[in-house]
Amino acid sequence: MSRFKQTLSRWAPGLAAISAARPADLLADMRAGLAVAAVAVPVGIAYAQLAGFRPEAGLYASLFPLLAYAVFGSSRQLILGPDAATCAVIAATVAPLAMGDAGLYGALAATLTILTGLLCLVASVLRLGVLADFLSKPILVGFMNGIAVTIILGQIGKILGVSTTSEGAIPLVIELAAKLPQAHGPTVMLGLGAFGVFVLCTRLLPALPAAVAALGGAGLAVFALGLEAQGVKTLGVVPSGLPGLQVPELRPETLPQLLPAAAGLALVSFTSMMLASRAFASKHGYEVDPDRDLAALGLANMLGALTRGFAVSGADSRTAVGDAAGGRTHATGLFAALAVAAVLVFLMAPLRYVPVAALGAVLVMAGLSLVDLASLRVIFQLDRAEAAISLLATAGVIALGATEGILMAVVLALLRFLRLTARPRVEILGRVEGMPGFHAIVRHAGAVAPPGVVIFRFNGPLVFFNADHFRRSLLSAAGDLDGRAEGVVLDLLPITEVDVTGLFALREVTESLTGRGIRVVAAGRQTEWMAWMRERGLEPRLVEIFPTLRHAVKSFRPPVAVDDGARLAPGPEPQ
């Protein structure tokens, strides 16, 4: 491979893949791109409404960010575009700051999107792609379920044809219930009709984009029956043409509110994107690069903000459409973007008749697609504590809002991480007849510890937040041997890291046990630990380290019979 191709593959993997694609692949990608655009256009318009923008902004956000990912992203199938969760976060963050000023709303949303993109780029440079694993499955399921509820509640007023002013889920439900008698009949009928068309298309005509059919049918009904004159709200005139570059006005006084929201938005959008990206990469047998995708997401968001769009993420439904239609390379996103551009230039006029109620119906269906009760049920069966965390994440989003819900999800993730690492599982090992090596006594009824020896396993790094747990657990385990103790063997294999606090704890417990006549040795990671201690001038060694547990146990006298699948020669007799 030439140096140019290597550089291109490193910095623009999508462009490298498109340039090397076969004509047959490009033809398949073109068909798939058209199918993606057929879904992206109505969904983009609907999500623009959710985020608080004019309809055309949803198409802008479906155009240039998609081009950016097609060039710089690592997934062959992933489609970038407006996403329900990111749109809900944008609206929840920007609306209170804009206070009804449309111009300020757009400037703040663009600034939020640029900040999100910059944070993604910085994270990519720092190789923080591991953040894709930061939000656990229970927390992510809970967050998405909460977002789904807020989206659905936010659209009911549009479907009923009533305006709402309440903030928060509970006040909104109360207000909707009070205004139910004021529901506008034609608007309600259009919304229910859009629901029906969406469901029927999904079940009976899966090849036909349900959102296109629902919005198209509702728009046709408005035009044919003159429903605008009866009070049905529509999108109105939607300007055509491609957007120009627009640098948003920066308001420094809003940065304290926007920066935390941008960090949460970057985390959630990247995590959501990687879930879809990895799923389709696994299906097709290749790997994606999280750090490269972080950079691609950052560039896509920044380009979207400069072209009058808003923050985007991986679009599960549009990715699935492209894959089902036979998309093979990054060119699927390229062709989809070109099709969206054609709609912007030539086909915007009919959109003026699309009723807001039909958009609300499409968004309700999008919200329902985010609800994952099946995963919640499985989580509840596996671990009720994790299920409780998932429900807390849902309640946090519903009660506090999307932005605060993100922060709560991050806090829950940190607490979960601390719970798992601050109290690692501690095990005492013994021999099991017929099985080589040493095994946890608590999990094997027939396991027997070597006489006079405790084999102690600490399943985690030995660092400042669990050092005291290590010290207390080891002293407790050795306490039962007082008066008849030969020694303690530390299994170092699970201890992948040790810091200064952990080192002091190890020295303290070793000195304490030695003072009681209990010899302390260790096993595993011999070369690694000895090199680590030499680099820090820790000679003589804190404990004698043996290559294996078998060697460590054998070092005690009188010799202990050790069975690791082969008979060992007896140790020397005591002098």
C-alpha positions in Angstrom: 0.0 0.0 0.0 1.4 3.4 -1.0 2.1 6.0 1.7 -0.7 8.2 0.3 -3.2 5.3 0.7 -2.0 4.6 4.2 -2.4 8.2 5.2 -5.9 8.3 3.6 -6.9 5.2 5.4 -5.7 6.6 8.7 -7.3 10.0 8.5 -10.2 9.5 6.2 -11.1 5.8 6.2 -14.5 6.4 4.6 -13.0 8.2 1.6 -10.4 5.5 1.3 -13.1 2.8 1.2 -15.2 4.7 -1.3 -12.2 5.3 -3.6 -11.5 1.5 -3.5 -15.1 0.4 -4.0 -16.2 -1.8 -6.9 -18.8 -0.5 -9.3 -21.2 -3.2 -8.2 -20.8 -2.0 -4.6 -21.4 1.6 -5.5 -24.6 0.7 -7.4 -25.9 -1.2 -4.3 -24.9 1.8 -2.1 -26.8 4.2 -4.4 -30.0 2.1 -4.0 -29.5 2.0 -0.2 -28.8 5.7 0.0 -32.1 6.5 -1.7 -33.9 4.3 0.8 -32.1 6.0 3.7 -33.0 9.5 2.3 -36.7 8.4 2.0 -36.7 7.9 5.8 -34.2 10.7 6.7 -36.3 13.5 5.2 -39.5 13.1 7.2 -37.7 12.0 10.3 -35.3 15.0 10.1 -38.3 17.4 9.8 -39.9 15.8 12.8 -36.8 15.9 14.9 -36.3 19.5 14.0 -39.6 20.2 15.6 -38.6 18.3 18.6 -35.4 20.3 18.9 -37.2 23.6 18.5 -36.1 24.4 14.9 -37.8 25.1 11.6 -38.3 22.0 9.4 -35.5 22.8 7.0 -32.9 22.7 9.9 -33.7 18.9 10.2 -32.7 18.4 6.6 -29.6 20.6 7.0 -28.6 18.4 10.0 -29.2 15.3 7.8 -27.0 16.5 5.0 -23.5 17.9 5.9 -22.9 15.9 9.1 -23.7 12.7 7.1 -21.2 13.7 4.5 -18.6 14.3 7.2 -19.1 10.8 8.7 -19.1 9.2 5.2 -15.6 10.6 4.7 -14.0 10.3 8.2 -16.0 7.6 10.0 -14.9 4.0 10.4 -18.3 2.2 10.1 -19.4 1.1 6.6 -23.1 1.1 7.6 -23.6 3.9 10.1 -25.8 6.8 9.2 -25.5 10.0 11.1 -28.4 12.4 11.6 -30.8 13.9 14.0 -31.6 11.7 17.0 -34.5 11.8 19.4 -32.3 11.8 22.5 -29.9 14.6 21.3 -32.8 16.7 20.1 -34.5 16.4 23.5 -31.3 17.5 25.2 -30.9 20.5 22.9 -34.4 21.7 23.6 -34.2 21.2 27.3 -30.8 23.0 27.5 -31.4 25.9 25.1 -35.1 26.8 25.6 -34.7 28.2 29.2 -31.7 30.3 28.1 -33.4 31.7 24.9 -36.6 32.7 26.7 -38.6 32.7 23.5 -36.1 34.6 21.3 -35.9 32.6 18.1 -32.6 34.2 17.0 -31.0 33.6 20.3 -32.3 30.0 20.4 -30.5 29.3 17.1 -27.3 30.9 18.2 -27.2 29.0 21.5 -28.0 25.7 19.8 -25.3 26.3 17.3 -22.8 27.1 20.1 -23.9 24.0 22.0 -23.3 21.9 18.9 -19.9 23.4 18.3 -18.9 22.8 21.9 -20.1 19.2 21.6 -18.0 18.8 18.5 -14.9 20.3 20.1 -15.2 18.0 23.1 -15.4 15.0 20.8 -12.3 16.1 18.9 -10.4 16.6 22.2 -11.5 13.2 23.4 -10.4 11.7 20.2 -6.9 13.2 20.5 -6.7 11.9 24.1 -7.9 8.5 22.8 -10.9 8.5 25.0 -12.9 6.1 22.8 -13.2 3.9 25.8 -16.0 6.3 26.9 -18.2 4.3 24.6 -18.2 1.7 27.4 -18.7 4.2 30.3 -22.5 4.1 30.5 -23.5 0.6 31.4 -26.3 -1.1 29.7 -28.8 -0.7 32.6 -28.0 3.1 32.8 -28.3 3.6 29.1 -31.6 1.6 28.9 -32.9 3.7 31.8 -31.8 7.0 30.2 -33.4 6.1 26.8 -36.6 5.0 28.5 -36.8 8.4 30.3 -36.1 10.2 27.1 -38.9 8.2 25.4 -41.4 9.2 28.0 -40.5 12.9 27.8 -40.7 12.9 24.0 -44.1 11.2 24.0 -45.5 13.6 26.6 -44.2 16.6 24.7 -46.1 15.6 21.5 -49.5 14.9 23.0 -50.4 18.6 23.0 -49.6 18.8 19.2 -51.8 15.8 18.5 -54.6 17.3 20.6 -54.2 20.7 18.9 -53.7 22.5 22.3 -50.8 24.7 23.4 -49.0 23.8 26.6 -46.7 25.9 28.9 -45.8 23.5 31.7 -42.2 22.5 32.5 -41.6 19.0 33.8 -43.5 15.7 33.2 -46.0 15.8 36.1 -47.1 19.5 35.5 -47.4 18.7 31.8 -49.6 15.7 32.4 -51.8 17.8 34.7 -52.1 20.6 32.2 -52.9 18.1 29.3 -55.6 16.5 31.4 -57.2 19.9 32.1 -57.1 20.9 28.4 -58.4 17.6 27.1 -61.9 19.1 26.5 -60.3 21.8 24.4 -58.9 19.3 21.9 -59.3 20.3 18.2 -61.3 17.6 16.4 -59.7 17.8 12.9 -56.2 17.9 14.4 -56.9 14.9 16.6 -58.3 12.9 13.6 -55.2 13.8 11.5 -52.9 12.7 14.4 -54.8 9.4 14.9 -54.8 8.8 11.1 -51.1 9.3 10.9 -50.7 6.8 13.7 -52.8 4.3 11.8 -50.9 4.7 8.6 -47.6 4.4 10.4 -48.6 1.2 12.1 -50.2 -0.4 9.0 -47.1 0.4 6.8 -44.8 -1.0 9.4 -46.7 -4.3 9.6 -48.1 -4.7 6.1 -45.7 -2.8 3.8 -42.3 -2.8 5.5 -40.6 -1.8 2.3 -42.5 1.5 2.3 -41.0 4.1 4.7 -43.8 4.5 7.3 -42.9 8.1 8.2 -43.1 9.1 4.5 -46.5 7.4 4.2 -47.8 9.0 7.4 -46.7 12.5 6.7 -47.5 12.3 3.0 -51.0 11.0 3.6 -51.7 13.7 6.3 -50.4 16.4 4.0 -52.5 15.2 1.1 -55.6 15.2 3.4 -54.9 18.8 4.5 -54.5 19.9 0.9 -57.6 18.1 -0.5 -59.9 19.0 2.4 -58.7 22.5 3.0 -58.1 21.7 6.7 -55.8 24.8 7.2 -59.0 26.9 7.0 -60.5 24.8 9.8 -57.6 25.6 12.2 -55.2 22.7 11.5 -51.6 23.9 12.1 -49.2 23.0 9.3 -45.5 23.5 8.7 -46.3 26.4 6.4 -43.9 27.7 3.7 -40.5 25.9 4.0 -37.6 27.6 2.2 -35.8 25.6 -0.5 -32.1 25.6 -1.3 -28.9 24.5 0.4 -27.8 26.3 3.5 -24.9 28.7 3.5 -22.1 28.9 6.1 -23.1 30.8 9.3 -20.8 31.4 12.2 -22.9 31.6 15.4 -22.6 34.5 17.8 -20.8 33.4 20.9 -22.2 34.6 24.2 -19.6 34.0 26.9 -22.1 34.4 29.7 -23.9 31.2 28.6 -20.8 29.0 28.6 -21.3 27.8 32.3 -24.7 26.4 31.3 -23.7 25.1 27.9 -20.4 23.4 28.7 -21.8 20.8 31.1 -24.7 20.1 28.6 -22.2 19.8 25.8 -20.2 17.3 27.7 -23.3 15.2 28.5 -24.5 15.5 24.9 -21.1 14.3 23.6 -21.1 11.3 25.9 -24.7 10.3 25.2 -24.5 10.8 21.4 -21.1 9.0 21.1 -22.3 6.1 23.3 -25.5 5.8 21.3 -23.6 6.0 18.0 -21.1 3.3 19.0 -23.9 0.9 20.1 -25.3 1.0 16.6 -21.8 1.1 14.9 -20.5 -1.9 16.8 -23.8 -3.9 16.3 -23.6 -3.6 12.5 -19.8 -4.0 12.4 -20.3 -7.3 14.3 -23.0 -8.4 11.9 -20.7 -7.9 8.9 -17.5 -9.1 10.5 -15.2 -6.1 10.8 -14.0 -3.7 13.6 -14.7 0.0 14.1 -12.3 2.5 15.6 -13.9 4.4 18.5 -11.3 7.1 18.6 -11.6 7.7 14.8 -15.4 7.8 15.2 -15.1 10.3 18.0 -13.2 12.6 15.6 -15.8 12.0 12.9 -18.7 12.8 15.2 -16.9 16.0 16.3 -16.3 17.1 12.8 -19.9 16.3 11.8 -21.3 18.3 14.7 -19.1 21.3 14.0 -19.9 21.2 10.2 -23.6 20.9 11.1 -23.5 23.9 13.4 -21.8 26.0 10.7 -24.4 25.0 8.1 -27.5 25.9 10.3 -28.0 22.4 11.5 -27.8 21.0 15.1 -26.2 18.2 17.1 -26.4 14.7 15.6 -25.7 11.1 16.6 -25.9 7.6 15.1 -29.4 7.0 13.6 -30.4 3.4 14.4 -33.5 3.3 12.2 -31.8 4.9 9.2 -28.7 2.7 9.6 -31.0 -0.4 9.6 -32.8 0.9 6.5 -29.5 1.3 4.6 -28.2 -2.1 5.7 -31.5 -3.8 4.8 -31.4 -2.1 1.4 -28.0 -3.6 0.7 -25.6 -0.8 1.6 -22.0 -2.1 1.5 -19.7 0.9 2.0 -19.5 4.4 3.3 -20.9 5.5 -0.1 -24.4 4.7 1.2 -24.2 7.8 3.4 -22.8 9.8 0.5 -25.6 9.0 -1.8 -28.2 9.5 1.0 -26.8 13.0 1.6 -27.0 13.8 -2.2 -30.6 12.7 -2.2 -31.4 15.0 0.8 -29.7 17.8 -1.0 -32.0 17.2 -4.1 -35.0 17.3 -1.8 -33.8 20.6 -0.4 -33.4 22.1 -3.8 -36.4 20.7 -5.7 -39.0 19.2 -3.5 -39.7 21.6 -0.5 -42.9 23.1 -1.7 -45.3 20.2 -0.8 -44.0 20.2 2.8 -46.1 23.3 3.6 -49.2 21.1 3.9 -47.7 18.6 6.4 -49.7 19.0 9.7 -47.9 19.5 13.0 -50.1 16.8 14.5 -48.8 14.2 12.0 -45.2 15.2 13.0 -46.2 14.7 16.6 -47.5 11.2 15.7 -44.2 10.3 14.0 -42.3 11.5 17.0 -44.5 9.5 19.4 -43.7 6.4 17.3 -40.0 7.4 17.5 -40.3 7.7 21.3 -42.0 4.3 21.5 -39.1 2.8 19.5 -36.7 4.0 22.2 -38.6 2.2 25.0 -36.8 -1.0 25.9 -38.9 -3.0 28.4 -37.5 -6.3 27.2 -33.9 -5.4 28.3 -35.2 -3.9 31.5 -37.0 -7.2 32.2 -33.8 -9.2 31.6 -31.8 -6.8 33.8 -34.3 -7.2 36.6 -34.0 -11.0 36.3 -30.1 -10.9 36.4 -29.5 -8.2 39.0 -32.2 -6.3 40.9 -29.7 -3.7 42.1 -28.8 -2.9 38.5 -32.5 -2.8 37.6 -33.0 -0.2 40.4 -30.2 1.9 38.9 -31.9 1.7 35.5 -35.2 2.9 36.9 -33.5 5.7 38.8 -32.0 6.9 35.5 -35.5 6.8 33.9 -37.0 8.7 36.9 -34.2 11.3 36.8 -34.8 12.1 33.1 -38.6 12.4 33.6 -38.4 14.3 36.9 -35.4 16.6 36.3 -35.2 16.9 32.5 -32.9 15.6 29.8 -29.8 17.6 30.7 -30.0 16.9 34.4 -30.9 13.3 33.5 -27.5 13.0 31.6 -25.7 14.3 34.7 -27.6 11.8 36.9 -26.7 9.0 34.5 -23.1 9.9 34.7 -23.2 10.1 38.5 -24.9 6.7 38.6 -22.2 5.3 36.3 -19.5 6.7 38.6 -21.2 5.3 41.7 -21.6 1.9 40.0 -17.9 1.9 39.0 -16.8 2.8 42.5 -19.1 0.1 44.0 -17.5 -2.5 41.7 -13.9 -1.4 42.2 -13.9 -0.2 45.8 -15.0 -3.6 47.1 -13.6 -6.2 44.8 -14.5 -9.8 45.5 -12.1 -11.5 47.9 -11.6 -15.3 47.7 -9.8 -17.9 49.7 -8.5 -20.7 47.4 -8.0 -24.4 47.9 -7.6 -27.7 46.1 -10.5 -29.6 44.5 -10.1 -33.3 44.0 -9.9 -34.1 40.3 -9.3 -30.4 39.2 -5.8 -29.0 38.6 -4.8 -25.7 40.3 -6.5 -23.8 43.1 -10.1 -22.7 43.2 -12.4 -20.5 45.3 -13.5 -22.5 48.3 -16.9 -20.7 48.5 -17.8 -21.9 45.0 -16.6 -25.5 45.4 -18.1 -27.6 48.2 -15.3 -30.1 48.2 -12.4 -27.5 48.1 -9.8 -27.9 50.9 -7.3 -25.2 51.8 -3.7 -26.3 52.2 -3.0 -27.0 55.9 -1.7 -23.9 57.7 -1.7 -21.7 54.6 -4.2 -19.1 53.4 -4.2 -18.5 49.6 -5.7 -15.0 49.3 -7.1 -13.6 46.0 -8.0 -9.9 45.7 -10.0 -9.5 42.4 -9.1 -5.9 41.5 -6.4 -3.2 41.4 -4.9 -2.3 44.8 -5.4 1.4 44.9 -6.4 4.2 47.3 -10.1 3.6 47.4 -9.9 -0.1 48.2 -6.6 -0.4 50.0 -8.3 -0.5 53.5 -10.7 -3.2 52.2 -7.7 -5.2 51.1 -5.9 -4.8 54.5 -8.9 -5.7 56.6 -9.9 -8.7 54.4 -6.4 -10.2 54.5 -6.0 -9.7 58.2 -9.4 -11.3 58.8 -8.6 -14.2 56.6 -5.2 -14.8 58.3 -6.8 -14.3 61.8 -8.3 -17.8 61.8 -4.8 -19.3 61.5 -3.2 -17.6 64.6 -1.4 -20.2 66.6 -1.2 -22.7 63.8 -0.4 -20.5 60.9 2.3 -21.4 58.5 1.8 -18.5 56.1 -0.2 -16.5 53.6 0.1 -16.6 49.8 -1.1 -13.6 47.9 -2.4 -14.3 44.4 -1.1 -11.3 42.4 -2.6 -12.2 39.0 -5.9 -10.3 39.5 -4.0 -7.3 40.9 -3.5 -5.4 37.7 -2.4 -2.1 39.3 -1.0 -0.8 42.6 -0.6 2.8 43.7 1.2 4.4 46.6 -1.7 3.9 49.1 -2.0 0.3 48.0 1.8 -0.2 48.5 1.6 1.2 52.0 -1.3 -1.1 52.8 0.6 -4.1 51.5 3.6 -3.2 53.6 1.5 -2.6 56.7 -0.3 -5.9 56.5 2.9 -7.8 55.7 4.7 -6.3 58.7 1.6 -7.0 60.9 1.4 -10.7 59.9 5.2 -11.2 60.1 5.1 -9.8 63.6 2.6 -12.5 64.5 4.9 -15.2 63.1 3.0 -15.6 59.8 5.2 -15.7 56.7 3.8 -13.8 53.7 4.7 -14.7 50.1 3.1 -13.9 46.7 2.6 -15.7 43.4 2.1 -14.6 39.8 3.3 -11.5 37.8 6.8 -12.2 39.2 8.8 -10.5 36.5 6.3 -7.6 36.3 6.3 -6.9 40.0 10.0 -7.3 40.5 10.7 -4.8 37.7 8.1 -2.4 39.1 9.7 -2.5 42.6 13.2 -2.2 41.2 12.2 0.9 39.2 11.0 2.5 42.5 14.0 1.4 44.5 12.0 -1.0 46.6 14.8 -3.4 47.7 14.7 -5.6 49.5 11.4 -6.9 48.3 8.3 -6.5 50.4 7.4 -10.1 49.9 9.0 -13.0 48.2 7.3 -13.6 44.8 7.0 -17.1 43.2 6.0 -17.7 39.5 3.0 -19.8 40.4 0.7 -20.6 43.3 2.0 -24.1 43.3 5.6 -23.0 43.8 4.5 -20.5 46.6 2.6 -23.2 48.5 5.4 -25.7 48.1 7.8 -23.2 49.7 6.2 -23.7 53.1 7.5 -26.4 55.5 6.4 -29.0 56.4 5.7 -29.6 52.6 2.1 -29.3 51.5 0.9 -31.9 49.0 -0.1 -29.9 45.9 -2.0 -31.4 43.0 -2.1 -29.3 39.8 -2.8 -32.2 37.5 0.6 -33.8 37.9 2.4 -35.4 41.0 5.0 -33.2 42.5 8.2 -34.4 44.1 8.1 -34.1 47.9 9.8 -31.1 49.4 12.9 -31.4 51.6 12.5 -32.6 55.1 12.7 -30.0 57.8 16.2 -29.5 59.2 
